[in-house]
Structure formats: structure tokens, C-alpha cells
């Protein structure tokens, strides 16, 4: 056996990633989009004016999700 092979150490393999369900992927993508929308509004107007968005026709459910993002 060649001498240099004695220097090779065992390498641990990473654990297999769990596959995500379609619902989990959609949930994560939705949250990312909501955060992006919120950041864009804050960048443009300085804050999120929920009353203004409500008057523009956005649903209370959507606004609650944006607020939570």
C-alpha cells in the first residue's frame, strides 16, 4: 500500500435532503412574493398604507398576509 494513502481520512457524507411537497414549495414561494411586494411598497412609499391598499381593492386576507410577511 502506498504511503500517501494512509493520510486520507474518512469523509462524512451529508444527510439526504427531505423532499418538499408541492404545498410546501407553493407556501414558501408565496411568502417570498409577499415579502418582495412589501419591500417594494416600503421602498416606494416609505411604509405600507393598508387603508390605501384596501381602498384599491386588495382583500383583507391579502393585507393580513402582507402584514405578517
PDB file of N, CA, C and O in Angstrom, chain B, residues numbered from 101:
ATOM      1  N   UNK B 101       0.851  -1.180   0.000  1.00  0.00           N
ATOM      2  CA  UNK B 101       0.000   0.000   0.000  1.00  0.00           C
ATOM      3  C   UNK B 101       0.893   1.238   0.000  1.00  0.00           C
ATOM      4  O   UNK B 101       1.793   1.360   0.831  1.00  0.00           O
ATOM      5  N   UNK B 102       0.642   2.160  -0.937  1.00  0.00           N
ATOM      6  CA  UNK B 102       1.460   3.367  -0.984  1.00  0.00           C
ATOM      7  C   UNK B 102       1.316   4.193   0.291  1.00  0.00           C
ATOM      8  O   UNK B 102       0.271   4.187   0.940  1.00  0.00           O
ATOM      9  N   UNK B 103       2.375   4.894   0.628  1.00  0.00           N
ATOM     10  CA  UNK B 103       2.428   5.638   1.879  1.00  0.00           C
ATOM     11  C   UNK B 103       1.387   6.763   1.945  1.00  0.00           C
ATOM     12  O   UNK B 103       0.796   6.978   3.003  1.00  0.00           O
ATOM     13  N   UNK B 104       1.146   7.495   0.829  1.00  0.00           N
ATOM     14  CA  UNK B 104       0.248   8.646   0.860  1.00  0.00           C
ATOM     15  C   UNK B 104      -1.209   8.256   1.118  1.00  0.00           C
ATOM     16  O   UNK B 104      -1.991   9.095   1.564  1.00  0.00           O
ATOM     17  N   UNK B 105      -1.587   7.022   0.854  1.00  0.00           N
ATOM     18  CA  UNK B 105      -2.974   6.612   1.098  1.00  0.00           C
ATOM     19  C   UNK B 105      -3.293   6.561   2.589  1.00  0.00           C
ATOM     20  O   UNK B 105      -4.460   6.653   2.970  1.00  0.00           O
ATOM     21  N   UNK B 106      -2.298   6.417   3.420  1.00  0.00           N
ATOM     22  CA  UNK B 106      -2.520   6.393   4.857  1.00  0.00           C
ATOM     23  C   UNK B 106      -2.948   7.746   5.403  1.00  0.00           C
ATOM     24  O   UNK B 106      -3.452   7.832   6.523  1.00  0.00           O
ATOM     25  N   UNK B 107      -2.751   8.796   4.626  1.00  0.00           N
ATOM     26  CA  UNK B 107      -3.105  10.141   5.076  1.00  0.00           C
ATOM     27  C   UNK B 107      -4.549  10.505   4.762  1.00  0.00           C
ATOM     28  O   UNK B 107      -5.050  11.519   5.249  1.00  0.00           O
ATOM     29  N   UNK B 108      -5.209   9.710   3.975  1.00  0.00           N
ATOM     30  CA  UNK B 108      -6.595  10.007   3.609  1.00  0.00           C
ATOM     31  C   UNK B 108      -7.495   9.665   4.799  1.00  0.00           C
ATOM     32  O   UNK B 108      -7.448   8.559   5.337  1.00  0.00           O
ATOM     33  N   UNK B 109      -8.306  10.632   5.189  1.00  0.00           N
ATOM     34  CA  UNK B 109      -9.220  10.431   6.322  1.00  0.00           C
ATOM     35  C   UNK B 109     -10.624  10.194   5.799  1.00  0.00           C
ATOM     36  O   UNK B 109     -10.941  10.524   4.656  1.00  0.00           O
ATOM     37  N   UNK B 110     -11.446   9.629   6.634  1.00  0.00           N
ATOM     38  CA  UNK B 110     -12.831   9.386   6.259  1.00  0.00           C
ATOM     39  C   UNK B 110     -13.576  10.717   6.138  1.00  0.00           C
ATOM     40  O   UNK B 110     -13.354  11.638   6.923  1.00  0.00           O
ATOM     41  N   UNK B 111     -14.423  10.798   5.185  1.00  0.00           N
ATOM     42  CA  UNK B 111     -15.219  11.999   4.948  1.00  0.00           C
ATOM     43  C   UNK B 111     -16.681  11.648   5.201  1.00  0.00           C
ATOM     44  O   UNK B 111     -17.210  10.670   4.673  1.00  0.00           O
ATOM     45  N   UNK B 112     -17.308  12.469   6.018  1.00  0.00           N
ATOM     46  CA  UNK B 112     -18.731  12.229   6.282  1.00  0.00           C
ATOM     47  C   UNK B 112     -19.561  12.765   5.120  1.00  0.00           C
ATOM     48  O   UNK B 112     -19.319  13.864   4.621  1.00  0.00           O
ATOM     49  N   UNK B 113     -20.514  11.994   4.711  1.00  0.00           N
ATOM     50  CA  UNK B 113     -21.423  12.437   3.657  1.00  0.00           C
ATOM     51  C   UNK B 113     -22.538  13.257   4.299  1.00  0.00           C
ATOM     52  O   UNK B 113     -22.906  13.023   5.450  1.00  0.00           O
ATOM     53  N   UNK B 114     -23.066  14.207   3.556  1.00  0.00           N
ATOM     54  CA  UNK B 114     -24.171  14.995   4.091  1.00  0.00           C
ATOM     55  C   UNK B 114     -25.434  14.161   4.109  1.00  0.00           C
ATOM     56  O   UNK B 114     -25.601  13.235   3.315  1.00  0.00           O
ATOM     57  N   UNK B 115     -26.305  14.501   5.014  1.00  0.00           N
ATOM     58  CA  UNK B 115     -27.574  13.790   5.104  1.00  0.00           C
ATOM     59  C   UNK B 115     -28.415  14.113   3.879  1.00  0.00           C
ATOM     60  O   UNK B 115     -28.319  15.205   3.318  1.00  0.00           O
ATOM     61  N   UNK B 116     -29.223  13.174   3.478  1.00  0.00           N
ATOM     62  CA  UNK B 116     -30.085  13.405   2.327  1.00  0.00           C
ATOM     63  C   UNK B 116     -31.109  14.471   2.670  1.00  0.00           C
ATOM     64  O   UNK B 116     -31.662  14.493   3.769  1.00  0.00           O
ATOM     65  N   UNK B 117     -31.352  15.353   1.716  1.00  0.00           N
ATOM     66  CA  UNK B 117     -32.366  16.377   1.920  1.00  0.00           C
ATOM     67  C   UNK B 117     -33.749  15.754   1.825  1.00  0.00           C
ATOM     68  O   UNK B 117     -34.002  14.862   1.016  1.00  0.00           O
ATOM     69  N   UNK B 118     -34.631  16.252   2.675  1.00  0.00           N
ATOM     70  CA  UNK B 118     -36.003  15.783   2.577  1.00  0.00           C
ATOM     71  C   UNK B 118     -36.653  16.450   1.383  1.00  0.00           C
ATOM     72  O   UNK B 118     -36.465  17.644   1.147  1.00  0.00           O
ATOM     73  N   UNK B 119     -37.405  15.687   0.642  1.00  0.00           N
ATOM     74  CA  UNK B 119     -38.104  16.285  -0.485  1.00  0.00           C
ATOM     75  C   UNK B 119     -39.317  17.031   0.048  1.00  0.00           C
ATOM     76  O   UNK B 119     -40.022  16.551   0.935  1.00  0.00           O
ATOM     77  N   UNK B 120     -39.542  18.205  -0.505  1.00  0.00           N
ATOM     78  CA  UNK B 120     -40.656  19.029  -0.059  1.00  0.00           C
ATOM     79  C   UNK B 120     -41.885  18.724  -0.907  1.00  0.00           C
ATOM     80  O   UNK B 120     -41.789  18.413  -2.094  1.00  0.00           O
ATOM     81  N   UNK B 121     -43.024  18.821  -0.268  1.00  0.00           N
ATOM     82  CA  UNK B 121     -44.257  18.608  -1.006  1.00  0.00           C
ATOM     83  C   UNK B 121     -44.543  19.837  -1.855  1.00  0.00           C
ATOM     84  O   UNK B 121     -43.957  20.901  -1.651  1.00  0.00           O
ATOM     85  N   UNK B 122     -45.437  19.678  -2.795  1.00  0.00           N
ATOM     86  CA  UNK B 122     -45.812  20.793  -3.667  1.00  0.00           C
ATOM     87  C   UNK B 122     -46.422  21.927  -2.843  1.00  0.00           C
ATOM     88  O   UNK B 122     -46.188  23.102  -3.126  1.00  0.00           O
ATOM     89  N   UNK B 123     -47.202  21.570  -1.828  1.00  0.00           N
ATOM     90  CA  UNK B 123     -47.828  22.584  -0.973  1.00  0.00           C
ATOM     91  C   UNK B 123     -46.769  23.393  -0.225  1.00  0.00           C
ATOM     92  O   UNK B 123     -46.898  24.611  -0.096  1.00  0.00           O
ATOM     93  N   UNK B 124     -45.720  22.723   0.271  1.00  0.00           N
ATOM     94  CA  UNK B 124     -44.647  23.430   0.972  1.00  0.00           C
ATOM     95  C   UNK B 124     -43.900  24.367   0.042  1.00  0.00           C
ATOM     96  O   UNK B 124     -43.547  25.482   0.427  1.00  0.00           O
ATOM     97  N   UNK B 125     -43.658  23.914  -1.184  1.00  0.00           N
ATOM     98  CA  UNK B 125     -42.977  24.759  -2.163  1.00  0.00           C
ATOM     99  C   UNK B 125     -43.814  25.983  -2.518  1.00  0.00           C
ATOM    100  O   UNK B 125     -43.290  27.093  -2.609  1.00  0.00           O
ATOM    101  N   UNK B 126     -45.118  25.779  -2.721  1.00  0.00           N
ATOM    102  CA  UNK B 126     -46.005  26.898  -3.042  1.00  0.00           C
ATOM    103  C   UNK B 126     -46.112  27.872  -1.886  1.00  0.00           C
ATOM    104  O   UNK B 126     -46.154  29.085  -2.091  1.00  0.00           O
ATOM    105  N   UNK B 127     -46.157  27.345  -0.672  1.00  0.00           N
ATOM    106  CA  UNK B 127     -46.235  28.197   0.516  1.00  0.00           C
ATOM    107  C   UNK B 127     -44.987  29.070   0.641  1.00  0.00           C
ATOM    108  O   UNK B 127     -45.073  30.263   0.936  1.00  0.00           O
ATOM    109  N   UNK B 128     -43.848  28.465   0.416  1.00  0.00           N
ATOM    110  CA  UNK B 128     -42.590  29.218   0.502  1.00  0.00           C
ATOM    111  C   UNK B 128     -42.501  30.276  -0.605  1.00  0.00           C
ATOM    112  O   UNK B 128     -42.080  31.407  -0.361  1.00  0.00           O
ATOM    113  N   UNK B 129     -42.900  29.899  -1.816  1.00  0.00           N
ATOM    114  CA  UNK B 129     -42.871  30.842  -2.932  1.00  0.00           C
ATOM    115  C   UNK B 129     -43.837  32.005  -2.685  1.00  0.00           C
ATOM    116  O   UNK B 129     -43.520  33.157  -2.984  1.00  0.00           O
ATOM    117  N   UNK B 130     -45.007  31.697  -2.142  1.00  0.00           N
ATOM    118  CA  UNK B 130     -45.987  32.745  -1.829  1.00  0.00           C
ATOM    119  C   UNK B 130     -45.435  33.707  -0.792  1.00  0.00           C
ATOM    120  O   UNK B 130     -45.569  34.923  -0.935  1.00  0.00           O
ATOM    121  N   UNK B 131     -44.820  33.174   0.242  1.00  0.00           N
ATOM    122  CA  UNK B 131     -44.236  34.031   1.280  1.00  0.00           C
ATOM    123  C   UNK B 131     -43.112  34.898   0.713  1.00  0.00           C
ATOM    124  O   UNK B 131     -42.991  36.066   1.081  1.00  0.00           O
ATOM    125  N   UNK B 132     -42.301  34.347  -0.167  1.00  0.00           N
ATOM    126  CA  UNK B 132     -41.239  35.136  -0.796  1.00  0.00           C
ATOM    127  C   UNK B 132     -41.812  36.273  -1.623  1.00  0.00           C
ATOM    128  O   UNK B 132     -41.297  37.391  -1.591  1.00  0.00           O
ATOM    129  N   UNK B 133     -42.883  35.991  -2.368  1.00  0.00           N
ATOM    130  CA  UNK B 133     -43.524  37.029  -3.171  1.00  0.00           C
ATOM    131  C   UNK B 133     -44.134  38.114  -2.289  1.00  0.00           C
ATOM    132  O   UNK B 133     -44.021  39.301  -2.595  1.00  0.00           O
ATOM    133  N   UNK B 134     -44.778  37.712  -1.197  1.00  0.00           N
ATOM    134  CA  UNK B 134     -45.373  38.694  -0.289  1.00  0.00           C
ATOM    135  C   UNK B 134     -44.311  39.595   0.324  1.00  0.00           C
ATOM    136  O   UNK B 134     -44.511  40.805   0.434  1.00  0.00           O
ATOM    137  N   UNK B 135     -43.176  39.013   0.725  1.00  0.00           N
ATOM    138  CA  UNK B 135     -42.083  39.822   1.273  1.00  0.00           C
ATOM    139  C   UNK B 135     -41.562  40.801   0.234  1.00  0.00           C
ATOM    140  O   UNK B 135     -41.252  41.949   0.553  1.00  0.00           O
ATOM    141  N   UNK B 136     -41.465  40.338  -1.023  1.00  0.00           N
ATOM    142  CA  UNK B 136     -40.982  41.207  -2.095  1.00  0.00           C
ATOM    143  C   UNK B 136     -41.953  42.354  -2.346  1.00  0.00           C
ATOM    144  O   UNK B 136     -41.532  43.492  -2.554  1.00  0.00           O
ATOM    145  N   UNK B 137     -43.248  42.060  -2.327  1.00  0.00           N
ATOM    146  CA  UNK B 137     -44.262  43.103  -2.509  1.00  0.00           C
ATOM    147  C   UNK B 137     -44.165  44.124  -1.382  1.00  0.00           C
ATOM    148  O   UNK B 137     -44.204  45.332  -1.618  1.00  0.00           O
ATOM    149  N   UNK B 138     -44.039  43.631  -0.165  1.00  0.00           N
ATOM    150  CA  UNK B 138     -43.950  44.528   0.989  1.00  0.00           C
ATOM    151  C   UNK B 138     -42.706  45.408   0.906  1.00  0.00           C
ATOM    152  O   UNK B 138     -42.780  46.612   1.155  1.00  0.00           O
ATOM    153  N   UNK B 139     -41.560  44.815   0.556  1.00  0.00           N
ATOM    154  CA  UNK B 139     -40.321  45.597   0.421  1.00  0.00           C
ATOM    155  C   UNK B 139     -40.452  46.663  -0.655  1.00  0.00           C
ATOM    156  O   UNK B 139     -39.984  47.789  -0.483  1.00  0.00           O
ATOM    157  N   UNK B 140     -41.096  46.303  -1.776  1.00  0.00           N
ATOM    158  CA  UNK B 140     -41.256  47.250  -2.876  1.00  0.00           C
ATOM    159  C   UNK B 140     -42.135  48.427  -2.452  1.00  0.00           C
ATOM    160  O   UNK B 140     -41.834  49.576  -2.774  1.00  0.00           O
ATOM    161  N   UNK B 141     -43.210  48.143  -1.736  1.00  0.00           N
ATOM    162  CA  UNK B 141     -44.102  49.211  -1.265  1.00  0.00           C
ATOM    163  C   UNK B 141     -43.360  50.110  -0.287  1.00  0.00           C
ATOM    164  O   UNK B 141     -43.455  51.334  -0.371  1.00  0.00           O
ATOM    165  N   UNK B 142     -42.622  49.508   0.640  1.00  0.00           N
ATOM    166  CA  UNK B 142     -41.879  50.294   1.635  1.00  0.00           C
ATOM    167  C   UNK B 142     -40.822  51.153   0.948  1.00  0.00           C
ATOM    168  O   UNK B 142     -40.623  52.309   1.320  1.00  0.00           O
ATOM    169  N   UNK B 143     -40.148  50.597  -0.045  1.00  0.00           N
ATOM    170  CA  UNK B 143     -39.118  51.342  -0.769  1.00  0.00           C
ATOM    171  C   UNK B 143     -39.737  52.524  -1.518  1.00  0.00           C
ATOM    172  O   UNK B 143     -39.163  53.612  -1.563  1.00  0.00           O
ATOM    173  N   UNK B 144     -40.909  52.298  -2.100  1.00  0.00           N
ATOM    174  CA  UNK B 144     -41.561  53.325  -2.912  1.00  0.00           C
ATOM    175  C   UNK B 144     -42.211  54.404  -2.047  1.00  0.00           C
ATOM    176  O   UNK B 144     -42.085  55.591  -2.345  1.00  0.00           O
ATOM    177  N   UNK B 145     -42.906  54.005  -0.979  1.00  0.00           N
ATOM    178  CA  UNK B 145     -43.712  54.947  -0.207  1.00  0.00           C
ATOM    179  C   UNK B 145     -43.212  55.172   1.220  1.00  0.00           C
ATOM    180  O   UNK B 145     -43.728  56.042   1.921  1.00  0.00           O
ATOM    181  N   UNK B 146     -42.229  54.412   1.652  1.00  0.00           N
ATOM    182  CA  UNK B 146     -41.703  54.587   2.999  1.00  0.00           C
ATOM    183  C   UNK B 146     -42.393  53.737   4.048  1.00  0.00           C
ATOM    184  O   UNK B 146     -41.803  53.419   5.080  1.00  0.00           O
ATOM    185  N   UNK B 147     -43.630  53.370   3.791  1.00  0.00           N
ATOM    186  CA  UNK B 147     -44.381  52.499   4.708  1.00  0.00           C
ATOM    187  C   UNK B 147     -45.520  51.861   3.932  1.00  0.00           C
ATOM    188  O   UNK B 147     -45.821  52.265   2.809  1.00  0.00           O
ATOM    189  N   UNK B 148     -46.150  50.862   4.537  1.00  0.00           N
ATOM    190  CA  UNK B 148     -47.279  50.202   3.896  1.00  0.00           C
ATOM    191  C   UNK B 148     -48.553  50.850   4.420  1.00  0.00           C
ATOM    192  O   UNK B 148     -48.845  50.773   5.614  1.00  0.00           O
ATOM    193  N   UNK B 149     -49.305  51.482   3.541  1.00  0.00           N
ATOM    194  CA  UNK B 149     -50.567  52.119   3.910  1.00  0.00           C
ATOM    195  C   UNK B 149     -51.689  51.116   3.609  1.00  0.00           C
ATOM    196  O   UNK B 149     -52.165  51.019   2.479  1.00  0.00           O
ATOM    197  N   UNK B 150     -52.097  50.377   4.643  1.00  0.00           N
ATOM    198  CA  UNK B 150     -53.073  49.313   4.452  1.00  0.00           C
ATOM    199  C   UNK B 150     -54.447  49.866   4.083  1.00  0.00           C
ATOM    200  O   UNK B 150     -55.182  49.227   3.329  1.00  0.00           O
ATOM    201  N   UNK B 151     -54.806  51.034   4.597  1.00  0.00           N
ATOM    202  CA  UNK B 151     -56.099  51.638   4.242  1.00  0.00           C
ATOM    203  C   UNK B 151     -56.147  51.966   2.752  1.00  0.00           C
ATOM    204  O   UNK B 151     -57.155  51.727   2.087  1.00  0.00           O
ATOM    205  N   UNK B 152     -55.056  52.511   2.238  1.00  0.00           N
ATOM    206  CA  UNK B 152     -54.980  52.842   0.815  1.00  0.00           C
ATOM    207  C   UNK B 152     -55.092  51.579  -0.040  1.00  0.00           C
ATOM    208  O   UNK B 152     -55.801  51.563  -1.046  1.00  0.00           O
ATOM    209  N   UNK B 153     -54.386  50.522   0.369  1.00  0.00           N
ATOM    210  CA  UNK B 153     -54.447  49.265  -0.375  1.00  0.00           C
ATOM    211  C   UNK B 153     -55.855  48.673  -0.318  1.00  0.00           C
ATOM    212  O   UNK B 153     -56.342  48.127  -1.309  1.00  0.00           O
ATOM    213  N   UNK B 154     -56.503  48.780   0.832  1.00  0.00           N
ATOM    214  CA  UNK B 154     -57.870  48.272   0.987  1.00  0.00           C
ATOM    215  C   UNK B 154     -58.813  49.021   0.037  1.00  0.00           C
ATOM    216  O   UNK B 154     -59.680  48.416  -0.594  1.00  0.00           O
ATOM    217  N   UNK B 155     -58.634  50.339  -0.056  1.00  0.00           N
ATOM    218  CA  UNK B 155     -59.470  51.147  -0.957  1.00  0.00           C
ATOM    219  C   UNK B 155     -59.200  50.807  -2.424  1.00  0.00           C
ATOM    220  O   UNK B 155     -60.084  50.941  -3.271  1.00  0.00           O
ATOM    221  N   UNK B 156     -57.971  50.364  -2.718  1.00  0.00           N
ATOM    222  CA  UNK B 156     -57.624  49.973  -4.084  1.00  0.00           C
ATOM    223  C   UNK B 156     -58.168  48.599  -4.447  1.00  0.00           C
ATOM    224  O   UNK B 156     -58.029  48.159  -5.588  1.00  0.00           O
ATOM    225  N   UNK B 157     -58.787  47.914  -3.484  1.00  0.00           N
ATOM    226  CA  UNK B 157     -59.450  46.651  -3.781  1.00  0.00           C
ATOM    227  C   UNK B 157     -58.743  45.398  -3.314  1.00  0.00           C
ATOM    228  O   UNK B 157     -59.192  44.291  -3.614  1.00  0.00           O
ATOM    229  N   UNK B 158     -57.640  45.546  -2.582  1.00  0.00           N
ATOM    230  CA  UNK B 158     -56.955  44.358  -2.070  1.00  0.00           C
ATOM    231  C   UNK B 158     -57.762  43.767  -0.923  1.00  0.00           C
ATOM    232  O   UNK B 158     -58.326  44.503  -0.113  1.00  0.00           O
ATOM    233  N   UNK B 159     -57.819  42.449  -0.853  1.00  0.00           N
ATOM    234  CA  UNK B 159     -58.624  41.776   0.164  1.00  0.00           C
ATOM    235  C   UNK B 159     -57.966  41.869   1.540  1.00  0.00           C
ATOM    236  O   UNK B 159     -56.753  42.048   1.660  1.00  0.00           O
ATOM    237  N   UNK B 160     -58.792  41.744   2.564  1.00  0.00           N
ATOM    238  CA  UNK B 160     -58.287  41.750   3.944  1.00  0.00           C
ATOM    239  C   UNK B 160     -57.349  40.571   4.174  1.00  0.00           C
ATOM    240  O   UNK B 160     -56.374  40.677   4.918  1.00  0.00           O
ATOM    241  N   UNK B 161     -57.650  39.457   3.535  1.00  0.00           N
ATOM    242  CA  UNK B 161     -56.797  38.268   3.679  1.00  0.00           C
ATOM    243  C   UNK B 161     -55.402  38.542   3.107  1.00  0.00           C
ATOM    244  O   UNK B 161     -54.392  38.199   3.723  1.00  0.00           O
ATOM    245  N   UNK B 162     -55.358  39.164   1.926  1.00  0.00           N
ATOM    246  CA  UNK B 162     -54.077  39.507   1.311  1.00  0.00           C
ATOM    247  C   UNK B 162     -53.316  40.490   2.190  1.00  0.00           C
ATOM    248  O   UNK B 162     -52.117  40.325   2.413  1.00  0.00           O
ATOM    249  N   UNK B 163     -54.003  41.506   2.686  1.00  0.00           N
ATOM    250  CA  UNK B 163     -53.357  42.518   3.517  1.00  0.00           C
ATOM    251  C   UNK B 163     -52.817  41.920   4.819  1.00  0.00           C
ATOM    252  O   UNK B 163     -51.752  42.314   5.296  1.00  0.00           O
ATOM    253  N   UNK B 164     -53.559  40.968   5.386  1.00  0.00           N
ATOM    254  CA  UNK B 164     -53.097  40.301   6.606  1.00  0.00           C
ATOM    255  C   UNK B 164     -51.823  39.502   6.318  1.00  0.00           C
ATOM    256  O   UNK B 164     -50.909  39.467   7.142  1.00  0.00           O
ATOM    257  N   UNK B 165     -51.767  38.868   5.162  1.00  0.00           N
ATOM    258  CA  UNK B 165     -50.587  38.093   4.799  1.00  0.00           C
ATOM    259  C   UNK B 165     -49.393  39.008   4.540  1.00  0.00           C
ATOM    260  O   UNK B 165     -48.267  38.675   4.907  1.00  0.00           O
ATOM    261  N   UNK B 166     -49.632  40.161   3.908  1.00  0.00           N
ATOM    262  CA  UNK B 166     -48.546  41.117   3.664  1.00  0.00           C
ATOM    263  C   UNK B 166     -48.031  41.634   4.989  1.00  0.00           C
ATOM    264  O   UNK B 166     -46.823  41.761   5.187  1.00  0.00           O
ATOM    265  N   UNK B 167     -48.947  41.932   5.897  1.00  0.00           N
ATOM    266  CA  UNK B 167     -48.533  42.452   7.220  1.00  0.00           C
ATOM    267  C   UNK B 167     -47.707  41.416   7.970  1.00  0.00           C
ATOM    268  O   UNK B 167     -46.761  41.765   8.676  1.00  0.00           O
ATOM    269  N   UNK B 168     -48.058  40.156   7.821  1.00  0.00           N
ATOM    270  CA  UNK B 168     -47.326  39.094   8.534  1.00  0.00           C
ATOM    271  C   UNK B 168     -45.987  38.785   7.869  1.00  0.00           C
ATOM    272  O   UNK B 168     -45.099  38.219   8.507  1.00  0.00           O
ATOM    273  N   UNK B 169     -45.832  39.144   6.613  1.00  0.00           N
ATOM    274  CA  UNK B 169     -44.593  38.830   5.876  1.00  0.00           C
ATOM    275  C   UNK B 169     -43.433  39.656   6.372  1.00  0.00           C
ATOM    276  O   UNK B 169     -42.319  39.523   5.867  1.00  0.00           O
TER     277      UNK B 169
END
